[in-house]
Amino acid sequence: MKRLTGYGLILIVLGSIWIFDGCKKGDDDPFFSIHSRKARVTGDWTIEFMERNTTQSLSDGSKAVVDFKIDGDKITIKVDSFETSHDTTNIITTGIVNEVYYRFDRNSKMDHVFSYQLTKEKSVIDENTSISTYDKIVTTIKDRATGSWDFISKIEKNGVNKYKNKERISLIFESKNNVTTIVTTHWQTDADGIIIPGTYDYNSIIESSENKYANGEYAEIWILKELRNKKIVMERNIDNLVQTQIIDSTSTSS
């Protein structure tokens, strides 16, 4: 299994097809490689690092800059609100990655799984009674997507290559499934840390959704900034959004 890390999207692949290919496409591509570009992409990938910055409009009319970051098996979501009637709010949520991978096979099929868990905890102590109140919310999210991948041909603008042949890759999604589980717990303890009878409350909610897309209805276009035998760096810009991911390889792909 390979690991993802990078600016834009960085994939790391181990290919088993030995074909001479000396054509440099991306800015940071090696000048010469014995692996074809397809062989370098084909394989299983896990995300080692990913960062995505977006500006979102909230239900109260304010806006927020949301920074979503994966670093190893840790997730951090930072929300900075602005254009509000009160002071800027900074909210940080942390979590762990349960499973994440992209699978690109030689027949251009794609499979993607991203499962992670976010935890929010809050505790308050009443100084008069020494009673502590605890609230905990654990949200587990699992996304699964299937589709296809392929290289994109070159694009010329005013006689100049804007993108070289196979410098970009398209991920065309056919289906996306999501299962979200939210578990909330509430309890109180006395001065000795013992749970007070009747204060413990547990609630679990499971929500699921499934979306299917016509061919080409939902696609992502990534620029291959760097494509090596064991490393791919890809970048995606959408309305001034830059998404970054890094993948590293820990096993041989076939």
Secondary structure, 3 states (H helix, E strand, C coil): CEEEECCCEEECCCCCCCCCECCCCCCCCCCCECCCHHHHHCEEEEEEEEEEEEEEECCCCCEEEEEEEEECCEEEEEEEEECCCCCCCEEEEEEEEEEEEEEECCCCEEEEEEEEEEEEEEEEECCCCCCEEEEEEEEEEEEEEEEEEEEECCEEECCEEEECCCCEEEEEEEEEEEEEEEEEEEEEECCCCCECCCCCEEEEEEEEEEEECCCCCEEEEEEEEEECCCCEEEEEEECCEEEEEEEEECCCCC
